[in-house]
Amino acid sequence: MRQFILGTDWWTDCDDAVAVRILARTHGDGQCRLLGVGMNACMPYSAPSLRAFMDQEGLSEVSLGIDPDATDFGGSPAYQENFAKKYAPNLRNTDFPDSLSLYRKLLATAEDPVEILEIGYPQVLAALLQSGPDAFSPLTGLELISQKVTKLWIMAGKWDGDGEKENNFCRNSRSRTAGELLCRLWPTPITFLGWEVGYEVLTGGQLAPDDPLRQIMSDHGSANGRHSWDPMLVLLALVGDEAAAGYTTVTGRATLDADTGANHFVPDPEGLHQYVIKARPDEYYQTAINEIIRSR
């Protein structure tokens, strides 16, 4: 069975919640195994709200970590505060381990290959790359990744033009520096799903009134649906084959300017990187996501 670690900003947007539901449904149905979730943005109600949502989605046994230093991304999402106060009033961010330690522990103890899903900011992955031996493993982070990880699937960049900028890479100096390092040093194949892919696909607008996901969508102001960057990345990864998931690809080498956050791509048939281009109408992806997340 394929197994995954998810990285998420669980930030001001709500498409992360749709993505988590997709993973929860496929994990619960035995189609994949979610080993853990690492948060890479930190706001007052981040971890409590995500922990509560994961518990409601049947992921109580899945570990959660948070980057406590990632407080400089801005924003004040109402859905996090409302959800945490309603479902996890006694939890705090400090109740959870840091995401880097969680990643190292999960990779060190994994007996089978692991794939990483990233739908947020890249600094935890960059920190993992640069990490040294610890109590979990005598290996460096680069060695752990090389030995345990087979692929990185990441929602980041804007690839329909050269020098474009996208939030997950260019939000601040932290994300820009981490993104540059990630593109340069990550040792496994990477598939990027860019901003341009998910923008026109709206999902999550057909949920039952009592569905907790609908509460999140409504608190965000997206009761009728939201752009589908994160759920499209997760669904693509779960299919595991870009063509079968409805995409063509461009293979080569991605780079990021650490000063500006602009992304670039040089085609190369031998490159480890590829970005996807939709090969089917938007309704195809919208229907596929909505069928998975609909209320049960």
Beta strands, then each sheet from edge to edge (+ up, - down):
strand 1: 3-8
strand 2: 33-39
strand 3: 63-66
strand 4: 114-118
strand 5: 149-155
strand 6: 164-165
strand 7: 190-193
strand 8: 202-203
strand 9: 226-227
strand 10: 247-256
strand 11: 262-267
strand 12: 273-278
sheet 1: 3+ 2+ 1+ 4+ 5+ 7+ 12+ 10- 11+ 6-
sheet 2: 8+ 9-
end
